[in-house]
Amino acid sequence: MPTLNELINRAISSISAPDPNDPILECYEYEVKKLKTALLDTPDSALQLADVNLRIFPFKDVKDCWRRLYTDASLIKACLLLKRHVQHIDRAGHVGGKTVYNAQQVCLSGPLDEGKDEYSEMHPPTDYLWVSDVIHILDKALIMSGAPRRTRLIEDLLSTLQGSLHFDYVTSFISSVPPGQPELPHLLPSRPAKRQKVGERSSLFPLDYAPQPPLKNPVPRAAELTFEEFTEHIWNIRTPVVITNAIDHWPALSSRPWSSLKYWAERTFGGRRLVPVEVGRSYTDEGWGQRIMPFAEFVKDYLWRSTSSTGEEAQTGYMAQHDLLTQIPSLKEDIYIPDYCYTEPPEPEPGTPLYKKNIQQADNGSSSKEVQQGEASRPHGKKGKVIGYHDNADDEDALSNNITTADPIINTWIGPSWTISPLHHDPYHNILTQVVGAKYIRLYSPHTPASQIYPRGKEVVNHKASDASTTEKKGDADEEQIDMSNTSQVDISAIELSPAEIETWEDLWPGFFKAEYVETVLQEGECLYIPIGWWHYVRGLQAGISVSFWWSK
């Protein structure tokens, strides 16, 4: 493995000599000198320019050149910061030495001299503030742009930096999490005998439980279906099924447990890694938004529901539909893609909303593949998807060698109890796996009439404003529309919380309570197959982690 200084010099050298086919050249009208000057002398200005052009709605319309500029400007900033602090870190885990003011000087001076400069030991927390700065710069590049052509370089920089520091990641992580936990209903079986304390616990998650409804129409269950049995099911039966004993061999459930606070402390650089978090009850609500924050802050404020300084109850925070395994590749070794995801699945059934939509868009000149690539599987409310983790499947160094373009789309979901995904459907077949905790899931057939399921329509999104309006204002260039037809107007969570108001809900959504559905509680180590186009509502019963695998024909 190269040293940190070698990686820094490699990064700056690579950025200084862009490939002739690199889309980044388009940012400065293919003037290489202009590009180099912007990146090496004024990376902050280059980053600001890229950031403005990344905030295009929808995110799929952002040009690759701006994603590349955001990535390389971030790398230069991080490398210059590293140069100021880690002259001797490769040798002894110490800091000291000369300051380099810009990347042009680095290129001219060549590799750092690790001679006789004085250095002193790093002591947290003051000496480690720059470490968080470096991590956050690189993580924002991964989250905001997908870091095309640089994912492996960023991974190497972060892993080498972490391996070079003498730091107790677990202690620092635990110190950021508040003691105790809130009093919440404990209505599930196996209620814990006593509350955990930070000094005693080894789990990342509190032991809080949300109420579990009685299952009136349970989803069928099967023990470890064979590949042939599963293929038969998705083609001829075409209904949801819970599959048990299919992921028992995952290290995330045993030797590298995703329930472990210590394990996540090590994997997230003591909680310093950034993650995108949806803040608010549901993406259909006013006031819902998205934030990028350190993992430790997410754990403290949202998993453990720490109260604000005013004593007010914290909002719900959910790390939803995030490609965490690409951002932190070491986590890929903890799971395996289920073989089921390599079946050739059926397309949407005739007469269903997705089938009709695909026909309509095909008539407009879009292929089925183009339709799905351009459509967010999880709707992101009237504000749109502010944080856009780009699919790196086409990037030359984005994925490890055991991942191919035929692999499913993998997303990770981490949240406390009572996180919800409102009733919606996706343009993919889905194997939803529960790694930690439990979830209640209710599903409706894609053949459910619109008069019972109440799909939303197109709604106005003002992606530059803090709040979105549901009323279109003609002539406002900032306001555009987002297709919310794959999300239902029916608020099942509200119905669950106020079942006594059944008459109110029936008046609001007449016919909904006559719609047939199936339901299940997905426990740790279980998988749920959700066929393409099936409406589903998901609620967290315990704090935990899910991983979804989406694939289509």
Secondary structure as a PSIPRED ss2 file (coil, helix, strand):
# PSIPRED VFORMAT (PSIPRED V4.0)

   1 M C   1.000  0.000  0.000
   2 P C   1.000  0.000  0.000
   3 T C   1.000  0.000  0.000
   4 L H   0.000  1.000  0.000
   5 N H   0.000  1.000  0.000
   6 E H   0.000  1.000  0.000
   7 L H   0.000  1.000  0.000
   8 I H   0.000  1.000  0.000
   9 N H   0.000  1.000  0.000
  10 R H   0.000  1.000  0.000
  11 A H   0.000  1.000  0.000
  12 I H   0.000  1.000  0.000
  13 S H   0.000  1.000  0.000
  14 S H   0.000  1.000  0.000
  15 I H   0.000  1.000  0.000
  16 S H   0.000  1.000  0.000
  17 A C   1.000  0.000  0.000
  18 P C   1.000  0.000  0.000
  19 D C   1.000  0.000  0.000
  20 P C   1.000  0.000  0.000
  21 N C   1.000  0.000  0.000
  22 D C   1.000  0.000  0.000
  23 P H   0.000  1.000  0.000
  24 I H   0.000  1.000  0.000
  25 L H   0.000  1.000  0.000
  26 E H   0.000  1.000  0.000
  27 C H   0.000  1.000  0.000
  28 Y H   0.000  1.000  0.000
  29 E C   1.000  0.000  0.000
  30 Y C   1.000  0.000  0.000
  31 E C   1.000  0.000  0.000
  32 V H   0.000  1.000  0.000
  33 K H   0.000  1.000  0.000
  34 K H   0.000  1.000  0.000
  35 L H   0.000  1.000  0.000
  36 K H   0.000  1.000  0.000
  37 T H   0.000  1.000  0.000
  38 A H   0.000  1.000  0.000
  39 L H   0.000  1.000  0.000
  40 L H   0.000  1.000  0.000
  41 D H   0.000  1.000  0.000
  42 T C   1.000  0.000  0.000
  43 P H   0.000  1.000  0.000
  44 D H   0.000  1.000  0.000
  45 S H   0.000  1.000  0.000
  46 A H   0.000  1.000  0.000
  47 L H   0.000  1.000  0.000
  48 Q H   0.000  1.000  0.000
  49 L H   0.000  1.000  0.000
  50 A H   0.000  1.000  0.000
  51 D H   0.000  1.000  0.000
  52 V H   0.000  1.000  0.000
  53 N H   0.000  1.000  0.000
  54 L H   0.000  1.000  0.000
  55 R C   1.000  0.000  0.000
  56 I C   1.000  0.000  0.000
  57 F C   1.000  0.000  0.000
  58 P C   1.000  0.000  0.000
  59 F H   0.000  1.000  0.000
  60 K H   0.000  1.000  0.000
  61 D H   0.000  1.000  0.000
  62 V C   1.000  0.000  0.000
  63 K C   1.000  0.000  0.000
  64 D H   0.000  1.000  0.000
  65 C H   0.000  1.000  0.000
  66 W H   0.000  1.000  0.000
  67 R H   0.000  1.000  0.000
  68 R H   0.000  1.000  0.000
  69 L H   0.000  1.000  0.000
  70 Y H   0.000  1.000  0.000
  71 T H   0.000  1.000  0.000
  72 D H   0.000  1.000  0.000
  73 A H   0.000  1.000  0.000
  74 S H   0.000  1.000  0.000
  75 L H   0.000  1.000  0.000
  76 I H   0.000  1.000  0.000
  77 K H   0.000  1.000  0.000
  78 A H   0.000  1.000  0.000
  79 C H   0.000  1.000  0.000
  80 L H   0.000  1.000  0.000
  81 L H   0.000  1.000  0.000
  82 L H   0.000  1.000  0.000
  83 K H   0.000  1.000  0.000
  84 R H   0.000  1.000  0.000
  85 H H   0.000  1.000  0.000
  86 V C   1.000  0.000  0.000
  87 Q C   1.000  0.000  0.000
  88 H C   1.000  0.000  0.000
  89 I H   0.000  1.000  0.000
  90 D H   0.000  1.000  0.000
  91 R H   0.000  1.000  0.000
  92 A H   0.000  1.000  0.000
  93 G C   1.000  0.000  0.000
  94 H C   1.000  0.000  0.000
  95 V E   0.000  0.000  1.000
  96 G E   0.000  0.000  1.000
  97 G C   1.000  0.000  0.000
  98 K C   1.000  0.000  0.000
  99 T C   1.000  0.000  0.000
 100 V C   1.000  0.000  0.000
 101 Y C   1.000  0.000  0.000
 102 N C   1.000  0.000  0.000
 103 A H   0.000  1.000  0.000
 104 Q H   0.000  1.000  0.000
 105 Q H   0.000  1.000  0.000
 106 V H   0.000  1.000  0.000
 107 C H   0.000  1.000  0.000
 108 L H   0.000  1.000  0.000
 109 S H   0.000  1.000  0.000
 110 G C   1.000  0.000  0.000
 111 P C   1.000  0.000  0.000
 112 L C   1.000  0.000  0.000
 113 D C   1.000  0.000  0.000
 114 E C   1.000  0.000  0.000
 115 G C   1.000  0.000  0.000
 116 K C   1.000  0.000  0.000
 117 D C   1.000  0.000  0.000
 118 E C   1.000  0.000  0.000
 119 Y E   0.000  0.000  1.000
 120 S E   0.000  0.000  1.000
 121 E C   1.000  0.000  0.000
 122 M C   1.000  0.000  0.000
 123 H C   1.000  0.000  0.000
 124 P C   1.000  0.000  0.000
 125 P C   1.000  0.000  0.000
 126 T H   0.000  1.000  0.000
 127 D H   0.000  1.000  0.000
 128 Y H   0.000  1.000  0.000
 129 L H   0.000  1.000  0.000
 130 W H   0.000  1.000  0.000
 131 V H   0.000  1.000  0.000
 132 S H   0.000  1.000  0.000
 133 D H   0.000  1.000  0.000
 134 V H   0.000  1.000  0.000
 135 I H   0.000  1.000  0.000
 136 H H   0.000  1.000  0.000
 137 I H   0.000  1.000  0.000
 138 L H   0.000  1.000  0.000
 139 D H   0.000  1.000  0.000
 140 K H   0.000  1.000  0.000
 141 A H   0.000  1.000  0.000
 142 L H   0.000  1.000  0.000
 143 I H   0.000  1.000  0.000
 144 M H   0.000  1.000  0.000
 145 S H   0.000  1.000  0.000
 146 G C   1.000  0.000  0.000
 147 A C   1.000  0.000  0.000
 148 P C   1.000  0.000  0.000
 149 R C   1.000  0.000  0.000
 150 R C   1.000  0.000  0.000
 151 T H   0.000  1.000  0.000
 152 R H   0.000  1.000  0.000
 153 L H   0.000  1.000  0.000
 154 I H   0.000  1.000  0.000
 155 E H   0.000  1.000  0.000
 156 D H   0.000  1.000  0.000
 157 L H   0.000  1.000  0.000
 158 L H   0.000  1.000  0.000
 159 S H   0.000  1.000  0.000
 160 T H   0.000  1.000  0.000
 161 L H   0.000  1.000  0.000
 162 Q H   0.000  1.000  0.000
 163 G H   0.000  1.000  0.000
 164 S H   0.000  1.000  0.000
 165 L C   1.000  0.000  0.000
 166 H C   1.000  0.000  0.000
 167 F C   1.000  0.000  0.000
 168 D C   1.000  0.000  0.000
 169 Y H   0.000  1.000  0.000
 170 V H   0.000  1.000  0.000
 171 T H   0.000  1.000  0.000
 172 S H   0.000  1.000  0.000
 173 F H   0.000  1.000  0.000
 174 I H   0.000  1.000  0.000
 175 S H   0.000  1.000  0.000
 176 S C   1.000  0.000  0.000
 177 V C   1.000  0.000  0.000
 178 P C   1.000  0.000  0.000
 179 P C   1.000  0.000  0.000
 180 G C   1.000  0.000  0.000
 181 Q C   1.000  0.000  0.000
 182 P C   1.000  0.000  0.000
 183 E C   1.000  0.000  0.000
 184 L C   1.000  0.000  0.000
 185 P C   1.000  0.000  0.000
 186 H C   1.000  0.000  0.000
 187 L C   1.000  0.000  0.000
 188 L C   1.000  0.000  0.000
 189 P C   1.000  0.000  0.000
 190 S C   1.000  0.000  0.000
 191 R C   1.000  0.000  0.000
 192 P C   1.000  0.000  0.000
 193 A C   1.000  0.000  0.000
 194 K C   1.000  0.000  0.000
 195 R C   1.000  0.000  0.000
 196 Q C   1.000  0.000  0.000
 197 K C   1.000  0.000  0.000
 198 V C   1.000  0.000  0.000
 199 G C   1.000  0.000  0.000
 200 E C   1.000  0.000  0.000
 201 R C   1.000  0.000  0.000
 202 S C   1.000  0.000  0.000
 203 S E   0.000  0.000  1.000
 204 L C   1.000  0.000  0.000
 205 F C   1.000  0.000  0.000
 206 P C   1.000  0.000  0.000
 207 L C   1.000  0.000  0.000
 208 D C   1.000  0.000  0.000
 209 Y E   0.000  0.000  1.000
 210 A C   1.000  0.000  0.000
 211 P C   1.000  0.000  0.000
 212 Q C   1.000  0.000  0.000
 213 P C   1.000  0.000  0.000
 214 P C   1.000  0.000  0.000
 215 L C   1.000  0.000  0.000
 216 K C   1.000  0.000  0.000
 217 N C   1.000  0.000  0.000
 218 P E   0.000  0.000  1.000
 219 V C   1.000  0.000  0.000
 220 P C   1.000  0.000  0.000
 221 R E   0.000  0.000  1.000
 222 A E   0.000  0.000  1.000
 223 A E   0.000  0.000  1.000
 224 E C   1.000  0.000  0.000
 225 L C   1.000  0.000  0.000
 226 T C   1.000  0.000  0.000
 227 F H   0.000  1.000  0.000
 228 E H   0.000  1.000  0.000
 229 E H   0.000  1.000  0.000
 230 F H   0.000  1.000  0.000
 231 T H   0.000  1.000  0.000
 232 E H   0.000  1.000  0.000
 233 H H   0.000  1.000  0.000
 234 I H   0.000  1.000  0.000
 235 W H   0.000  1.000  0.000
 236 N H   0.000  1.000  0.000
 237 I H   0.000  1.000  0.000
 238 R C   1.000  0.000  0.000
 239 T C   1.000  0.000  0.000
 240 P C   1.000  0.000  0.000
 241 V E   0.000  0.000  1.000
 242 V E   0.000  0.000  1.000
 243 I E   0.000  0.000  1.000
 244 T E   0.000  0.000  1.000
 245 N C   1.000  0.000  0.000
 246 A C   1.000  0.000  0.000
 247 I C   1.000  0.000  0.000
 248 D C   1.000  0.000  0.000
 249 H C   1.000  0.000  0.000
 250 W C   1.000  0.000  0.000
 251 P H   0.000  1.000  0.000
 252 A H   0.000  1.000  0.000
 253 L H   0.000  1.000  0.000
 254 S C   1.000  0.000  0.000
 255 S C   1.000  0.000  0.000
 256 R C   1.000  0.000  0.000
 257 P C   1.000  0.000  0.000
 258 W C   1.000  0.000  0.000
 259 S C   1.000  0.000  0.000
 260 S E   0.000  0.000  1.000
 261 L H   0.000  1.000  0.000
 262 K H   0.000  1.000  0.000
 263 Y H   0.000  1.000  0.000
 264 W H   0.000  1.000  0.000
 265 A H   0.000  1.000  0.000
 266 E H   0.000  1.000  0.000
 267 R H   0.000  1.000  0.000
 268 T C   1.000  0.000  0.000
 269 F C   1.000  0.000  0.000
 270 G C   1.000  0.000  0.000
 271 G C   1.000  0.000  0.000
 272 R C   1.000  0.000  0.000
 273 R C   1.000  0.000  0.000
 274 L E   0.000  0.000  1.000
 275 V E   0.000  0.000  1.000
 276 P E   0.000  0.000  1.000
 277 V E   0.000  0.000  1.000
 278 E E   0.000  0.000  1.000
 279 V E   0.000  0.000  1.000
 280 G C   1.000  0.000  0.000
 281 R C   1.000  0.000  0.000
 282 S C   1.000  0.000  0.000
 283 Y C   1.000  0.000  0.000
 284 T C   1.000  0.000  0.000
 285 D C   1.000  0.000  0.000
 286 E C   1.000  0.000  0.000
 287 G C   1.000  0.000  0.000
 288 W C   1.000  0.000  0.000
 289 G E   0.000  0.000  1.000
 290 Q E   0.000  0.000  1.000
 291 R E   0.000  0.000  1.000
 292 I E   0.000  0.000  1.000
 293 M E   0.000  0.000  1.000
 294 P E   0.000  0.000  1.000
 295 F H   0.000  1.000  0.000
 296 A H   0.000  1.000  0.000
 297 E H   0.000  1.000  0.000
 298 F H   0.000  1.000  0.000
 299 V H   0.000  1.000  0.000
 300 K H   0.000  1.000  0.000
 301 D H   0.000  1.000  0.000
 302 Y H   0.000  1.000  0.000
 303 L H   0.000  1.000  0.000
 304 W C   1.000  0.000  0.000
 305 R C   1.000  0.000  0.000
 306 S C   1.000  0.000  0.000
 307 T C   1.000  0.000  0.000
 308 S C   1.000  0.000  0.000
 309 S C   1.000  0.000  0.000
 310 T C   1.000  0.000  0.000
 311 G C   1.000  0.000  0.000
 312 E C   1.000  0.000  0.000
 313 E C   1.000  0.000  0.000
 314 A C   1.000  0.000  0.000
 315 Q C   1.000  0.000  0.000
 316 T C   1.000  0.000  0.000
 317 G E   0.000  0.000  1.000
 318 Y E   0.000  0.000  1.000
 319 M E   0.000  0.000  1.000
 320 A E   0.000  0.000  1.000
 321 Q E   0.000  0.000  1.000
 322 H E   0.000  0.000  1.000
 323 D C   1.000  0.000  0.000
 324 L H   0.000  1.000  0.000
 325 L H   0.000  1.000  0.000
 326 T H   0.000  1.000  0.000
 327 Q H   0.000  1.000  0.000
 328 I C   1.000  0.000  0.000
 329 P H   0.000  1.000  0.000
 330 S H   0.000  1.000  0.000
 331 L H   0.000  1.000  0.000
 332 K H   0.000  1.000  0.000
 333 E H   0.000  1.000  0.000
 334 D H   0.000  1.000  0.000
 335 I C   1.000  0.000  0.000
 336 Y C   1.000  0.000  0.000
 337 I C   1.000  0.000  0.000
 338 P C   1.000  0.000  0.000
 339 D H   0.000  1.000  0.000
 340 Y H   0.000  1.000  0.000
 341 C H   0.000  1.000  0.000
 342 Y H   0.000  1.000  0.000
 343 T C   1.000  0.000  0.000
 344 E C   1.000  0.000  0.000
 345 P C   1.000  0.000  0.000
 346 P C   1.000  0.000  0.000
 347 E C   1.000  0.000  0.000
 348 P C   1.000  0.000  0.000
 349 E C   1.000  0.000  0.000
 350 P C   1.000  0.000  0.000
 351 G C   1.000  0.000  0.000
 352 T C   1.000  0.000  0.000
 353 P H   0.000  1.000  0.000
 354 L H   0.000  1.000  0.000
 355 Y H   0.000  1.000  0.000
 356 K H   0.000  1.000  0.000
 357 K H   0.000  1.000  0.000
 358 N H   0.000  1.000  0.000
 359 I H   0.000  1.000  0.000
 360 Q H   0.000  1.000  0.000
 361 Q H   0.000  1.000  0.000
 362 A H   0.000  1.000  0.000
 363 D H   0.000  1.000  0.000
 364 N C   1.000  0.000  0.000
 365 G C   1.000  0.000  0.000
 366 S C   1.000  0.000  0.000
 367 S C   1.000  0.000  0.000
 368 S H   0.000  1.000  0.000
 369 K H   0.000  1.000  0.000
 370 E H   0.000  1.000  0.000
 371 V H   0.000  1.000  0.000
 372 Q H   0.000  1.000  0.000
 373 Q H   0.000  1.000  0.000
 374 G C   1.000  0.000  0.000
 375 E C   1.000  0.000  0.000
 376 A C   1.000  0.000  0.000
 377 S C   1.000  0.000  0.000
 378 R C   1.000  0.000  0.000
 379 P C   1.000  0.000  0.000
 380 H C   1.000  0.000  0.000
 381 G C   1.000  0.000  0.000
 382 K C   1.000  0.000  0.000
 383 K C   1.000  0.000  0.000
 384 G C   1.000  0.000  0.000
 385 K C   1.000  0.000  0.000
 386 V C   1.000  0.000  0.000
 387 I C   1.000  0.000  0.000
 388 G C   1.000  0.000  0.000
 389 Y C   1.000  0.000  0.000
 390 H C   1.000  0.000  0.000
 391 D C   1.000  0.000  0.000
 392 N C   1.000  0.000  0.000
 393 A C   1.000  0.000  0.000
 394 D C   1.000  0.000  0.000
 395 D C   1.000  0.000  0.000
 396 E C   1.000  0.000  0.000
 397 D C   1.000  0.000  0.000
 398 A C   1.000  0.000  0.000
 399 L C   1.000  0.000  0.000
 400 S C   1.000  0.000  0.000
 401 N C   1.000  0.000  0.000
 402 N C   1.000  0.000  0.000
 403 I C   1.000  0.000  0.000
 404 T C   1.000  0.000  0.000
 405 T C   1.000  0.000  0.000
 406 A C   1.000  0.000  0.000
 407 D C   1.000  0.000  0.000
 408 P C   1.000  0.000  0.000
 409 I E   0.000  0.000  1.000
 410 I E   0.000  0.000  1.000
 411 N E   0.000  0.000  1.000
 412 T E   0.000  0.000  1.000
 413 W E   0.000  0.000  1.000
 414 I E   0.000  0.000  1.000
 415 G E   0.000  0.000  1.000
 416 P C   1.000  0.000  0.000
 417 S C   1.000  0.000  0.000
 418 W C   1.000  0.000  0.000
 419 T C   1.000  0.000  0.000
 420 I E   0.000  0.000  1.000
 421 S E   0.000  0.000  1.000
 422 P E   0.000  0.000  1.000
 423 L E   0.000  0.000  1.000
 424 H E   0.000  0.000  1.000
 425 H C   1.000  0.000  0.000
 426 D C   1.000  0.000  0.000
 427 P C   1.000  0.000  0.000
 428 Y C   1.000  0.000  0.000
 429 H E   0.000  0.000  1.000
 430 N E   0.000  0.000  1.000
 431 I E   0.000  0.000  1.000
 432 L E   0.000  0.000  1.000
 433 T E   0.000  0.000  1.000
 434 Q E   0.000  0.000  1.000
 435 V E   0.000  0.000  1.000
 436 V E   0.000  0.000  1.000
 437 G C   1.000  0.000  0.000
 438 A C   1.000  0.000  0.000
 439 K E   0.000  0.000  1.000
 440 Y E   0.000  0.000  1.000
 441 I E   0.000  0.000  1.000
 442 R E   0.000  0.000  1.000
 443 L E   0.000  0.000  1.000
 444 Y E   0.000  0.000  1.000
 445 S C   1.000  0.000  0.000
 446 P C   1.000  0.000  0.000
 447 H C   1.000  0.000  0.000
 448 T C   1.000  0.000  0.000
 449 P C   1.000  0.000  0.000
 450 A H   0.000  1.000  0.000
 451 S H   0.000  1.000  0.000
 452 Q H   0.000  1.000  0.000
 453 I H   0.000  1.000  0.000
 454 Y C   1.000  0.000  0.000
 455 P E   0.000  0.000  1.000
 456 R C   1.000  0.000  0.000
 457 G C   1.000  0.000  0.000
 458 K E   0.000  0.000  1.000
 459 E E   0.000  0.000  1.000
 460 V E   0.000  0.000  1.000
 461 V E   0.000  0.000  1.000
 462 N E   0.000  0.000  1.000
 463 H C   1.000  0.000  0.000
 464 K C   1.000  0.000  0.000
 465 A C   1.000  0.000  0.000
 466 S C   1.000  0.000  0.000
 467 D C   1.000  0.000  0.000
 468 A C   1.000  0.000  0.000
 469 S C   1.000  0.000  0.000
 470 T C   1.000  0.000  0.000
 471 T C   1.000  0.000  0.000
 472 E C   1.000  0.000  0.000
 473 K C   1.000  0.000  0.000
 474 K C   1.000  0.000  0.000
 475 G C   1.000  0.000  0.000
 476 D C   1.000  0.000  0.000
 477 A C   1.000  0.000  0.000
 478 D C   1.000  0.000  0.000
 479 E E   0.000  0.000  1.000
 480 E E   0.000  0.000  1.000
 481 Q E   0.000  0.000  1.000
 482 I E   0.000  0.000  1.000
 483 D E   0.000  0.000  1.000
 484 M C   1.000  0.000  0.000
 485 S C   1.000  0.000  0.000
 486 N C   1.000  0.000  0.000
 487 T E   0.000  0.000  1.000
 488 S E   0.000  0.000  1.000
 489 Q C   1.000  0.000  0.000
 490 V C   1.000  0.000  0.000
 491 D C   1.000  0.000  0.000
 492 I H   0.000  1.000  0.000
 493 S H   0.000  1.000  0.000
 494 A H   0.000  1.000  0.000
 495 I H   0.000  1.000  0.000
 496 E H   0.000  1.000  0.000
 497 L H   0.000  1.000  0.000
 498 S C   1.000  0.000  0.000
 499 P H   0.000  1.000  0.000
 500 A H   0.000  1.000  0.000
 501 E H   0.000  1.000  0.000
 502 I H   0.000  1.000  0.000
 503 E H   0.000  1.000  0.000
 504 T H   0.000  1.000  0.000
 505 W H   0.000  1.000  0.000
 506 E H   0.000  1.000  0.000
 507 D H   0.000  1.000  0.000
 508 L H   0.000  1.000  0.000
 509 W C   1.000  0.000  0.000
 510 P C   1.000  0.000  0.000
 511 G C   1.000  0.000  0.000
 512 F H   0.000  1.000  0.000
 513 F H   0.000  1.000  0.000
 514 K H   0.000  1.000  0.000
 515 A C   1.000  0.000  0.000
 516 E C   1.000  0.000  0.000
 517 Y C   1.000  0.000  0.000
 518 V E   0.000  0.000  1.000
 519 E E   0.000  0.000  1.000
 520 T E   0.000  0.000  1.000
 521 V E   0.000  0.000  1.000
 522 L E   0.000  0.000  1.000
 523 Q C   1.000  0.000  0.000
 524 E C   1.000  0.000  0.000
 525 G C   1.000  0.000  0.000
 526 E C   1.000  0.000  0.000
 527 C E   0.000  0.000  1.000
 528 L E   0.000  0.000  1.000
 529 Y E   0.000  0.000  1.000
 530 I E   0.000  0.000  1.000
 531 P C   1.000  0.000  0.000
 532 I C   1.000  0.000  0.000
 533 G C   1.000  0.000  0.000
 534 W C   1.000  0.000  0.000
 535 W E   0.000  0.000  1.000
 536 H E   0.000  0.000  1.000
 537 Y E   0.000  0.000  1.000
 538 V E   0.000  0.000  1.000
 539 R E   0.000  0.000  1.000
 540 G E   0.000  0.000  1.000
 541 L C   1.000  0.000  0.000
 542 Q E   0.000  0.000  1.000
 543 A C   1.000  0.000  0.000
 544 G E   0.000  0.000  1.000
 545 I E   0.000  0.000  1.000
 546 S E   0.000  0.000  1.000
 547 V E   0.000  0.000  1.000
 548 S E   0.000  0.000  1.000
 549 F E   0.000  0.000  1.000
 550 W E   0.000  0.000  1.000
 551 W E   0.000  0.000  1.000
 552 S C   1.000  0.000  0.000
 553 K C   1.000  0.000  0.000
